[in-house]
Amino acid sequence: MKANQQAIAIIGAGGHARVVADILTRVQPTRRQVFFANTAHDSWNPSPLFPDDPTVMESVPFNIKGWHVAIGDPTIRKEKIQFLLHKGWTVYHAIHDRSTLASTSVIGDGTAVMAGAVLNPGAQTGTGCIVNTQAVLEHDSRIGHYVNVGPGAVLAGSAEVGSGSEVGAGAIILPGIRVGTHCVVGAGAVVTRDLKDGSVAVGVPARPIRTI
């Protein structure tokens, strides 16, 4: 890559970053990528790879047009995105070309939407979310900032998930149900009642087993 060539910067070099890099390659094939991470996924060698360090980010000799934080942990992702926004740098989404987005759905800055995901009319995400492979946000459902929605999970109509929460693979949140902030919904769970902030819930129907 030539110095000063326009580039997208990706923070992270693990498995999730590998998926995001593929999405961005598909949707912006002429825009090269640079990576910032202190370790990389064992089976992947992204290049060029720079240390995840603010001083390095400000000094690399590339014309970075936008950033995406490709880190699975919601707490770390929030920290990184807030740093970028504080610097006034542009934060991109990564939206797979084989996802389905209604014209009235709303995608927050820095959100990743994977292949096969569906956001139906009125669905909304906050900043820095992950809507994973084949996940569904039905009409008028909402997720807050820095939420992870696992592969194949479903938020039925008007369901809501609070900021910082994680919804496991294949979980279902029934219509109109609210999951609080910083909750964890286990894989395959079916949430039939509202969950208080910080709840960890598993099973069918989902029952809170502890509080974070």
C-alpha positions in Angstrom: 0.0 0.0 0.0 1.3 3.4 -0.9 1.6 6.1 1.7 -1.2 8.6 1.6 -3.5 6.1 -0.2 -7.0 6.4 1.1 -7.7 3.6 3.6 -10.2 2.3 6.1 -8.7 1.6 9.5 -9.9 -1.4 11.5 -9.2 -1.7 15.2 -8.9 -5.4 16.0 -7.4 -8.4 14.3 -9.3 -11.4 15.7 -12.0 -13.5 14.2 -14.7 -10.8 14.3 -12.2 -8.3 12.6 -11.7 -10.9 9.9 -15.4 -11.0 9.1 -15.6 -7.2 9.2 -12.6 -6.9 6.8 -14.4 -9.2 4.4 -17.5 -7.1 4.5 -15.7 -3.9 3.9 -13.8 -5.4 1.0 -17.0 -6.4 -0.5 -18.8 -3.1 -0.2 -15.7 -0.8 -0.7 -13.4 -2.9 -2.9 -11.3 0.1 -4.0 -10.6 1.2 -0.4 -7.6 -0.4 1.2 -7.4 -1.4 4.9 -5.0 -0.9 7.7 -5.3 -2.7 11.0 -4.5 -1.8 14.6 -4.2 -4.5 17.2 -1.6 -5.9 19.6 -2.3 -9.5 18.7 -3.8 -11.2 15.6 -5.9 -14.2 15.0 -3.8 -17.4 14.8 -4.9 -18.3 11.3 -4.9 -14.7 9.8 -2.2 -12.2 9.2 -3.8 -8.9 8.3 -1.4 -6.4 6.8 -0.4 -3.7 7.4 -0.8 -4.3 11.1 0.1 -1.5 13.6 0.0 -1.5 17.4 -3.3 -0.5 19.0 -1.9 2.7 20.4 -3.3 6.2 20.1 0.1 7.7 19.3 0.6 5.3 16.5 -3.0 5.9 15.2 -2.2 9.6 14.8 1.1 9.1 13.0 0.7 6.3 10.4 1.5 7.5 6.9 -1.9 6.7 5.4 -4.9 8.8 4.5 -7.4 7.2 6.7 -10.9 8.2 5.7 -12.8 6.2 8.3 -12.5 3.7 11.2 -14.4 0.6 12.4 -13.9 -1.0 15.7 -14.0 -4.8 15.1 -13.8 -6.1 18.7 -16.4 -8.5 20.1 -16.3 -7.3 23.7 -18.9 -4.6 24.0 -17.1 -2.8 26.8 -13.8 -2.6 24.9 -15.7 -1.7 21.7 -17.4 1.2 23.5 -14.1 2.5 24.8 -12.5 2.5 21.4 -15.4 4.1 19.6 -15.7 6.8 22.1 -12.0 7.6 21.7 -12.5 7.8 17.9 -15.5 10.1 18.2 -13.7 12.3 20.8 -10.9 12.7 18.2 -13.5 13.8 15.6 -12.7 10.8 13.4 -15.3 9.2 11.1 -16.7 5.9 12.4 -18.0 3.6 9.6 -20.6 0.9 9.8 -19.9 -2.5 8.1 -23.0 -3.7 6.4 -22.9 -6.9 4.4 -24.3 -6.7 0.9 -26.3 -9.8 1.6 -28.1 -8.4 4.6 -31.7 -7.0 4.3 -32.4 -3.6 5.6 -35.8 -1.9 5.4 -35.8 1.7 4.1 -37.0 2.8 7.5 -34.5 0.9 9.6 -31.9 2.9 11.4 -28.2 1.8 11.8 -26.0 3.5 14.4 -22.5 4.6 13.6 -19.9 1.9 13.9 -22.4 -1.0 13.8 -21.7 -4.2 12.0 -24.5 -6.1 10.2 -23.5 -9.6 9.0 -24.6 -11.7 6.1 -28.2 -12.8 6.1 -29.2 -10.4 8.9 -32.6 -8.7 8.6 -33.7 -5.4 9.9 -37.4 -4.9 9.2 -39.3 -1.6 9.0 -38.7 0.7 12.0 -35.9 -1.5 13.5 -33.1 0.5 15.1 -29.6 -0.1 16.4 -27.5 2.2 18.5 -23.9 3.0 18.1 -21.3 0.2 17.8 -23.6 -2.8 17.7 -23.1 -6.2 16.2 -26.0 -7.8 14.4 -24.6 -11.2 13.7 -25.2 -13.7 10.8 -28.9 -14.4 10.1 -30.1 -12.4 13.2 -33.5 -10.7 12.8 -34.7 -7.4 14.2 -38.4 -7.4 13.5 -40.5 -4.3 12.9 -40.0 -1.5 15.4 -37.6 -3.5 17.6 -34.7 -1.6 19.1 -31.2 -2.3 20.5 -29.2 0.3 22.4 -25.6 1.2 22.1 -22.9 -1.5 22.0 -25.3 -4.4 21.9 -24.3 -7.9 20.5 -27.0 -9.9 18.8 -25.8 -13.4 18.2 -26.1 -15.5 15.1 -29.7 -16.5 14.4 -31.2 -14.6 17.3 -34.6 -12.9 16.8 -36.1 -9.8 18.3 -39.8 -10.0 17.6 -41.9 -6.9 16.9 -41.3 -3.9 19.2 -38.9 -5.9 21.4 -36.1 -3.8 23.0 -32.6 -4.6 24.2 -30.8 -2.1 26.4 -27.3 -0.8 25.9 -24.3 -3.0 26.6 -26.3 -6.2 26.5 -25.6 -9.5 24.7 -28.2 -11.8 23.1 -26.8 -15.3 22.5 -27.0 -17.3 19.3 -30.5 -18.5 18.5 -32.2 -16.7 21.4 -35.7 -15.3 20.9 -37.1 -12.2 22.5 -40.9 -12.1 22.2 -42.9 -9.2 21.0 -42.9 -6.1 23.1 -40.5 -7.5 25.7 -37.7 -5.3 27.1 -34.3 -6.6 28.0 -32.5 -4.1 30.3 -29.0 -2.7 30.0 -25.9 -4.9 30.5 -27.9 -8.1 30.4 -26.8 -11.5 29.0 -29.4 -13.7 27.3 -28.1 -17.2 26.9 -27.9 -19.1 23.6 -31.3 -20.6 22.6 -33.2 -18.8 25.4 -36.7 -17.6 24.9 -37.4 -14.3 26.7 -41.1 -14.1 27.6 -40.9 -11.5 30.4 -39.0 -8.2 30.8 -35.5 -8.5 32.2 -34.1 -6.1 34.7 -30.8 -4.3 34.1 -27.8 -6.6 34.6 -29.8 -9.9 34.4 -28.2 -13.1 33.2 -31.1 -15.2 31.8 -31.1 -18.7 30.3 -33.6 -21.4 29.3 -37.0 -21.8 27.8 -38.7 -19.7 29.0 -35.7 -17.6 30.1 -35.2 -17.3 33.8 -32.7 -14.9 35.5 -30.0 -17.0 37.2 -27.9 -14.1 38.5 -27.2 -10.4 38.3 -24.1 -8.8 36.9 
